[in-house]
Amino acid sequence: MDGLPEHKYTFKVAKDANKIEIKNAVEELFNVEVTKVNTLNCRGREKRVGRYVGTTASYKKAIVTINPNPVNEKGTKKAEKKKGTIEFFDGMY
């Protein structure tokens, strides 16, 4: 939530997803223009319950930067208007 003023959104993604796949998925799902994708692998934490020790699941996190002033694509039959924000997160800030 700290990155919303800078148009940065954080997602939990599949471990084998690369930056290009993440960018294409976000652009297709939310109809926005992605300028940058940063990824990081988060290790599982060690948890104890009594004398038993286990770990939580590890995961991959993607921080996606959205262009706040998108340009419409010209030259295509259907010129879709790209948005500058993701509406789902607008009410949370």
TIDREN-863493 format. One record per residue: residue in one letter; residue number from 1; x, y, z of N, C-alpha, C, O in turn. Coordinates in steps of 0.001 Angstrom, whole numbers, plus 500000, padded with zeros to 6 digits. Atoms other than C-alpha are relative to their C-alpha. Layout:
BEGIN
  rest   nr  n.east  n.north    n.up  ca.east  ca.north   ca.up  c.east  c.north    c.up  o.east  o.north    o.up
     A  NUM       X        Y       Z        X         Y       Z       X        Y       Z       X        Y       Z
...
//
This chain:
BEGIN
  rest   nr  n.east  n.north    n.up  ca.east  ca.north   ca.up  c.east  c.north    c.up  o.east  o.north    o.up
     M    1  500818   498808  500000   500000    500000  500000  500867   501263  500000  500404   502337  499615
     D    2  499128   498831  499957   503001    502301  500476  500364   500501  498603  500680   501678  498431
     G    3  499591   499618  501337   503734    502302  496745  498901   500575  499132  499171   500977  498000
     L    4  501108   499509  500820   500292    503423  495546  500175   501437  499515  499812   501716  498373
     P    5  499805   498646  500549   501197    507142  495308  500989   500040  498829  500906   500924  497977
     E    6  499040   500066  501109   504088    506154  492987  499520   499066  498893  500290   498736  497992
     H    7  500620   500905  500976   501721    503884  490958  500712   498653  499966  500932   498092  498892
     K    8  499377   501308  499879   503420    500703  492230  499024   499062  500694  498467   499396  501740
     Y    9  500929   500990  499472   501311    497605  492867  500761   498706  500244  501621   498327  499448
     T   10  499301   501219  499617   502456    494414  494590  499066   498806  499837  497912   498839  500266
     F   11  500768   501222  500237   501273    490942  493564  500817   498798  500418  502045   498815  500336
     K   12  499375   501288  499764   502035    487404  494668  499815   499198  498710  498687   499021  498250
     V   13  500062   500660  501306   502882    485459  491486  500572   498594  500104  501124   498215  501137
     A   14  499462   501356  500052   503856    481926  490460  501520   500047  500064  502137   500992  499571
     K   15  498543   500009  499817   507437    480947  491314  500749   499938  498670  501862   500453  498569
     D   16  499296   500149  501272   508301    480118  487698  499664   501101  498995  500090   501024  497842
     A   17  500359   498903  500908   506854    483333  486192  501176   500955  499849  501856   501267  500826
     N   18  498943   499016  500214   509329    485741  484590  499377   501383  499824  498154   501521  499814
     K   19  500481   498623  500043   509073    489526  484232  499139   500276  498778  498165   501023  498867
     I   20  500779   499777  501226   507771    489440  480659  498604   499408  500138  497623   500038  499743
     E   21  501312   500624  499791   504965    487024  481562  499159   500796  500992  497952   500949  500801
     I   22  500724   499208  499002   504023    489116  484602  499486   501289  499365  498338   501676  499585
     K   23  500401   498754  500665   503951    492315  482516  498823   499764  499070  497853   500521  499099
     N   24  501090   500292  500938   501754    490746  479818  498704   499655  500727  497626   500060  500292
     A   25  501198   500383  499252   499352    489279  482390  499330   501214  500642  498106   501338  500596
     V   26  500574   498810  499349   498893    492577  484280  499378   500921  498959  498291   501456  499178
     E   27  500551   499135  501050   498397    494555  481057  498688   499441  499455  497758   500198  499175
     E   28  501219   500606  500539   495787    492074  479823  498861   499996  501018  497716   500273  500662
     L   29  501050   500092  498978   493899    491670  483119  499418   501353  500386  498202   501491  500520
     F   30  500448   498722  499466   493733    495305  484220  499945   501118  498966  499537   502231  499299
     N   31  500052   499021  501090   494025    497139  480847  500787   501267  500356  500274   502382  500256
     V   32  499102   498904  499643   496956    499307  481974  501308   499833  499231  501557   498784  498636
     E   33  498689   500068  500631   500413    500119  480590  501060   499844  501090  501218   500719  501941
     V   34  498974   500291  499004   503220    498559  482644  501335   500542  499508  501739   500275  498377
     T   35  498701   499451  500383   506547    500419  482627  501155   499202  500578  502229   499154  499979
     K   36  498898   500680  499340   508604    498310  485022  499469   498883  500885  498400   499009  501483
     V   37  500355   501124  499139   508481    494958  486849  501228   499611  500809  502281   499323  500240
     N   38  498946   500482  499106   510638    494077  489864  499483   498746  500686  498331   498707  501118
     T   39  500416   501238  499352   510554    490547  491305  500967   499662  501123  502139   500035  501085
     L   40  499145   500502  498939   511866    488993  494491  499423   498700  500528  498208   498530  500623
     N   41  500386   501279  499433   511800    485503  495927  500016   500107  501512  501021   500507  502099
     C   42  500118   499942  498550   510588    485311  499522  500081   498581  500552  499293   497714  500177
     R   43  499834   501321  499405   511793    482343  501561  498933   499754  501050  498395   500693  501636
     G   44  500936   500362  498950   509489    480469  503892  500620   500201  501371  501822   500000  501545
     R   45  499522   499754  498641   509788    481304  507582  499945   498711  500816  499097   497851  500580
     E   46  500010   501146  499118   510628    478747  510231  498982   500221  501109  498971   501269  501754
     K   47  501033   499928  498958   507735    478060  512596  500151   498792  500923  500500   497691  500496
     R   48  499946   501073  499010   507666    476026  515780  498640   499849  500663  497954   500826  500962
     V   49  501171   500321  499201   504773    474309  517459  500468   498948  500996  500571   497766  500668
     G   50  499439   500912  499006   506081    472787  520663  501398   499594  499592  502257   500443  499354
     R   51  498662   500471  500387   509044    470619  519787  500126   499764  498506  501205   499405  498034
     Y   52  499990   500235  501441   508111    470337  516096  500356   501288  499249  499861   502366  499575
     V   53  499550   498854  500778   509770    472641  513575  499588   499785  498550  499762   498698  497999
     G   54  500376   500066  501403   508437    473399  510113  500212   501359  499357  500633   502307  500020
     T   55  499852   498723  500690   508508    476131  507496  498712   500333  499266  497969   499443  498849
     T   56  501122   499560  500816   505846    478192  505796  500420   499939  498534  501605   499795  498234
     A   57  499708   500118  501428   505623    478118  502015  500754   501227  499498  500477   502349  499923
     S   58  499314   498884  500636   508014    480246  499974  499176   500455  498801  498355   499697  498283
     Y   59  500780   499454  501100   506631    482493  497231  500805   501063  499276  501879   501458  499731
     K   60  499371   498957  500788   507545    485060  494591  499090   501214  499998  497873   501089  499855
     K   61  500750   498755  499940   506488    488710  494812  500423   500868  498820  501607   500937  498489
     A   62  499712   499099  501112   506230    491142  491885  499497   501385  500346  498357   501553  500780
     I   63  500374   498602  499816   506219    494931  492218  499921   500611  498607  500930   500742  497915
     V   64  500270   499541  501363   504650    496375  489059  499769   501506  500027  498953   501997  500807
     T   65  500170   498558  500118   504969    500060  488116  499138   500293  498776  499428   499822  497677
     I   66  500959   499664  501048   502083    501473  486043  500293   501408  499486  500644   502296  500264
     N   67  499851   498667  500585   502382    504413  483646  498756   500815  500352  497654   500432  499959
     P   68  501184   499232  499604   500094    507119  485128  499353   500757  498840  498169   501087  498913
     N   69  500525   499291  501166   499666    508866  481741  500171   499134  498761  501098   499360  497983
     P   70  499821   500922  501128   499143    506088  479171  499662   500649  498668  498914   501625  498603
     V   71  500250   499545  501362   499119    506632  475420  499161   498941  499308  499443   497748  499420
     N   72  500836   500957  500720   496417    505048  473295  500777   499407  498843  501577   500082  498196
     E   73  499352   500661  501123   497588    502505  470765  499281   500394  498721  498062   500249  498619
     K   74  500599   499609  501265   497011    503781  467257  500447   499028  498918  501480   498372  499048
     G   75  499671   500895  501093   497026    501830  464049  499321   498650  500106  499436   497835  499190
     T   76  500736   501247  499875   494918    498978  465354  498521   500279  499765  498060   501415  499879
     K   77  501429   499835  500242   491282    498371  464550  499283   500441  501273  498496   501387  501264
     K   78  500619   499643  498724   490232    498472  468186  501043   500708  500851  501878   500056  501477
     A   79  499073   499235  499156   492162    501243  469909  499413   500060  501403  498487   500826  501671
     E   80  500505   500044  498634   491622    500442  473571  500597   501147  500801  501773   501480  500652
     K   81  499511   498933  499134   491905    503239  476067  500605   499350  501231  499920   498660  501986
     K   82  499298   500522  498830   494496    502292  478660  499745   500913  501184  499601   502126  501029
     K   83  500248   499236  498788   493939    503375  482246  501312   500270  500718  502305   499581  500484
     G   84  498808   499638  499249   496450    505002  484584  500068   499380  501378  501099   499478  502045
     T   85  500016   500653  498697   495416    503085  487715  499218   498705  499895  498553   498441  498893
     I   86  500803   501210  499881   493921    499781  488775  498875   500333  500970  499127   500613  502142
     E   87  501138   499538  499197   490420    500548  490068  499786   499177  501274  499287   499697  502272
     F   88  500199   500856  498839   490380    497595  492470  500717   500564  501220  500212   500461  502338
     F   89  499208   499498  498891   493070    499259  494592  499721   501462  500320  500241   501964  501317
     D   90  500221   498567  499793   491781    502855  494328  499341   500316  501330  499706   501308  501961
     G   91  500706   499718  498768   489465    502657  497338  500789   499657  501248  500380   500011  502353
     M   92  499225   500437  498839   492163    501187  499589  500983   501034  500492  501468   500938  501619
     Y   93  498986   499011  499609   494462    504187  499661  499389   501173  500689  500100   502097  501083
//
